[in-house]
Amino acid sequence: MNEYFIYGLIILLFTLFLSSFLFKRYIVVARKYNLYKGYNDRSSHLGQVYTGSGILLAFVLLVANIVLDTISIFDFNSINIVITSSVLIAILGFYDDFMEITAFHKYIILLFIIGMTINTGTLNDNIIINLNGFLGLYEIPYWLGLSFTAFVYLAVINAINLMDGIDTYLAIFCSLVCILLGLIFLNVGIITYSLICLLIIASLSVFLRYNISKKKKLFIGDAGSLFLGFWIAYFLVKLINLTPGEGLYKFFTRSDIIPVLVVAIINLPVLDTLRVMLVRVLKRKSPFSADRNHIHHIFIDKGYTHVKTSLLLCMINFLNLAVIFLLEPLFNSFELTLVYIGINLFWVSVFELIKRK
């Protein structure tokens, strides 16, 4: 453990230094090449703000892969295809930040990259083919597991992507999620995943400085939100696929409730995505059309600052997770799922009341 702490501290300091240098240089490049995002009627900002800086998260990961690959406690070789896929997704997001491809074409490309990711390595690791008794389900057919896993990736990526509407929200939320996931993987003994979480946390902490700056403000853009969404989806699938006895289950009484807890880790982004898509469909609009109907927009329109809104929503998300975690020993997977749905319906009602005041 002392060895892990020393390595972690050195890597943390190096990542902070590298990220500070990269974001500082990105400001210069963005000004030179006009890498900005203008104001529109959906924006929570006025004027032009430089965007696309999320591509730097992928660059930091690539540098870490090269520099740390020779250290024995890290195993980058087994996830090289995953790292490559995340970089490709960041490049796709960077292109979309400035050229704006259609939702259909973007999701087709994402599906291709996701398919490339989950069809590599050990089958049981990358594809959800055993739910360990969740809702009475155990092993499921390969084709169904493949389709379901791809859906999970797309759902999580889309939910995380939709958070990038106000300052600090995406960065704070993803940092907290990565802290939680990093600690879980460290306890389980998957050190490389904990390292990737640490790299993301350090990079986002530097980004936050620029995200709240008035003179040097940066947006992470789709380059960053898609990249972060991909890694969070990858980690959540890994949690579901951990088999009994791998360390994770000493936190819980049964393996069948793991899917509920995994979804609860990102419950508010998932709730917001389902909510806005339902509202759009009821209004006979495309579920992928952009608007100002997200939960964070409700609080911004009521006069909350970006930082206060971000902290409040993160608090609600992890409060829900804590409730589900504490109730886990008392219910089976079906009952816990109903509790989870009930909690989210309660918050939907609260948000609608706030919106109509």
N, C-alpha and C positions, 0 to 999 in steps of 0.2 A: 504493500500500500504506500510506503514511503517513496518507493521508486516511481509509482504512478503520480504521486503528489509533485515530486521534483520535475518529472517530465511535463506534467500539466502546467506547472507554474512557468517553466521556460517557454512552452508553446504558447501560453496565454500572452506573455509579454511580447514574444516575437510577432504574434498575430495582431496585437494592438499596434505595434510599431509599423508593420507592413500595411495594415488597413489605413492607418493615419496617413501614411505616405500616399497610398493609392487614391483615397478620397480627396486629398488635397490636390493631387495632380489632375483628378477627374474634373474638378471645378475649372481648371485652366483649359482643358480639352473641350469641355462643354461650352465654355464661352467662345472659344475659337471657332467651333463647328456648329454653334447654335443648337445644341442638343436640349431644347427646352420643350415644355408642354404648356400650351396656352390656356387661357381661361375659357370655360363654356358654362352653360346654364346648369350643369350637373356638378361643377367644381365647388370645393369648399375653400378655394384659394382665389385670390385676385392676382392678375398679372401673369408673367411668365416665370416658370420654375424649371430648372434643369432636372431632367429625369434620366432613367436608364442606368443609374449608378449601381443597381443590383447585379450588373454583370461582374462587378468587382468581387462579389461573394464567390462566384464561380472561379475567378482567377486565384483568390486566396486558397481555395480548396485544391486547385491544380498545383500551386506552389507547395502546399503541405504534402500532397501526394508524392511529389518529386523528392522533397527534402527528407521526409520522415519514413520513406518506404524501406530504408535499410535498417530501421530500428526494429528489433525482434518482437517487441510486444505489440506492434501494429501490423495489421494484415490488410494492406491495400490491394494486393493482387487479387483477392477473392471478390473485390467489389469494383474493379477497374471499369467494368461495363456500366455499373451504376453511376460512377463518377462521370464517365463519358456521357451518359444519358442526361445527367443533371446539367452538364455544361451545354449540351445541345439545346435543352429546354431553356436555359438562360439566354442563349443566342436567339432562339425563337422569340422569347419575350422582348429582347432588346430590339429586334426587328419590328415587332408589333408596337413598341413604344413610339416609333416614328413613322412607320409606313401603314399601320392599322390594317391588318389582314382580317378577313371575315371570321366570325366565330366558327363557322362550319370548317373552313380550311385549317384554322388553328387547332381544333379538336381532332381533326383527321391526323395532323402531324403529331400531336400529343399521343394519340392512340398508337401510332407507329412506334414512337420512342418508348412508350410504356410497354408495348408488346415485346420490343427488343430487350427490355430490362427484365421482365418477369419470366421470359422463356430461357433465361440463362441460369447457370448454377444449379443447385439442388432443387428439385421440384417442390419439396415440402417447405423450403425456405422462402421462395418467391411467389408462390401461388397458394391462395387459401383453398385447401382441399379438405380440411378437417376443422369443424367448428367446436369440437370437444364437448358436444352435448348442448350447445346453445339452442334454445327452443326445441330441444329433442333431436337436433341434427348433429351428425357425426361426420363421416366421410361423405363427400359429394363428388359427382363425376368430374373428370378433368376439364371438359369443355365448360361446365357450369362454373367451376372454380376459376378458370381462366377469365371468363366473362365477368364474374363477380369481382375478381381482383382488379381488372381493368376499370370497372365502374368505381370501385373504391378510390383508386388513384385519381380518376377524373373528378370525382365528387370532392375529394379533399383539396386537390389543386384549385378547383373552381372556388371553393369556400374560402381558402386562404387568399386567393387572388382578389376576391371581392372586398377584402378588408382594407385594401390600399386606397382608401378614399379620404382619409384624414391623417394629419401628422402623428407620428409615434405609435399609432395603434398596432400596425402590423409588426413593427420592430419589437415593441414591448411584449406583445402576445407571443410571438414566435420565440423570443428569448426565454420567456417563462416556460413554454412548452419544451424547449430544448434543455433547460435546466432539469426539468422533471424526467424527460426521456434519458438524458445523459446520466443521471443518478441511477435510474433503473438499469441501464445497460452496464454501468460500472459495477453494480451489485451482482448482475448476472454473469459478469466476466467477459462481456463483448467490448473490449477496450477501444477498438477502432471506431465503433459507433459513438462511444462517449467522446472520443477525440473530435469527431466531425461536429457533434453538438457544441463542443467547446469552441471550435473554429467559428461556427455560426454566431454564437453568443458574443464572442469578442468582436467580430466584424460588425455586428448590429449595434453594439455599444458605441463604436466609433461613428457609425452611420447616424445614430440618434443625435449626435452633436450637430450634424449638418442638417438633419431633418427639422430641427427646431430653430435653426439659425434664421435670422431675418435677412442678412446680407449674403450668406453663402448657402442658401437653402437648396437641398437636394431631395428628389423623389427617388424611391427605390425602383419604381416602375414595374412593368410586367416582367422584366428581366429578373428582378429580385423576387417578386411575389410567386411567379411560377417555379422558380428555383427552390424557394422555401417550401412551397406547397408539395413539390415532388419529394423532397427529403422527409417531410413530416409524414406523407403518405407511405413512403418506404418504411419508415420506422414503425408506424402503426401496424402495417401488415406484418412486420417482423414480430411485434408483440403478440399478435393473434396467433402466429405460427409457432411461437415458443411452446415446446412440449412440456407436460408435467415433469417436474423434477429438475428443470433448468434454472431454478433460483427465483424466477418471477413469482411462482405460485406460493412461496412462503408468505407473501403479502396478503393472499386471499385464501378463502376457505375452499373454493372450487374453481375448476377451469372453465366451466360453462358460462360464467359471468364475464369473462375477459372481454368479449366483443362489446358489451355494454360500457364497461369502463374505458375501453379504447375510444369509443365514440364520444364519451363524456369528456375526454381530454380536450376535444375541440368542439364542444357542444354548442357554444354560442355562434361561431361561424357557420356551422351546419344549420342551425335554426334560422339564422339570418338568410342563408341561401334559399332554403325551402320556402321561407316566408315571402321573400321578394319575388321568387319565381311563381308562386301561387297567385300573388297579387297581379303580376303581369299577365298571366294566363287568363285570370278572371276579367281583366281589362282588354282581352283579345289582342295582346301584344306578344311579341316573341319573348320567351323566358330568358333569353340572353341579351335583350335590349337593355341599355343603360338608363338609369334614372336616379332620383334622390330619395328613394324609399327605404334605404338601408337603416338598420338600427342606429348606427353612428350618426347618420344624417338627422335623425329625430332629435338627438340630444344637441347637436350643433345648432339646429334651427331654433332650439329653445334657449340658446344663449350660453351653453356650456363651452368651455375652451376645448381645444383638441386634446390637450394632455389630460384634463379632467375626464373627458369622455372616454379616452383610451383606458385610463386607470379603472374607471367605474365598470366598463365592459369586461375588462380582464378579471376584476374582482368577482363579478357575477359568474363568469365562466368557471373559475376555480372554486367558487362557493358551491356551484352545482356539482362539480366533480367530487368535492369533499363530502357532500350529502350522499351521493351515490356510493362512494367508497365506504362510508360509515354504515350505510344500510345493507351493504352487500352480504354480510353474514346472515341476514334475516330473511332473505327472499331467494327463490330460484330465478333462473334467467328470464322466464316469462314474466314473473311478478316484478322483477327489477326493471325490465323493459317498460312495463306499464308505469312504474314510478318515474322513470326517466321521461316518458312522454308527458306525464302529468306535470312534472316540473317545468318542462318547456312550454306547455300550454299556459301555465300560470304566467311565465315571463312574456309570452305573446300578448296576453291580456294586459299586463302592466305596460308594455311598450305602446300598445294601441291607446290606452288611457292617456298616457303622456303625450302622445301625438295629437290627440283630439282636444287637449286642454288649450 
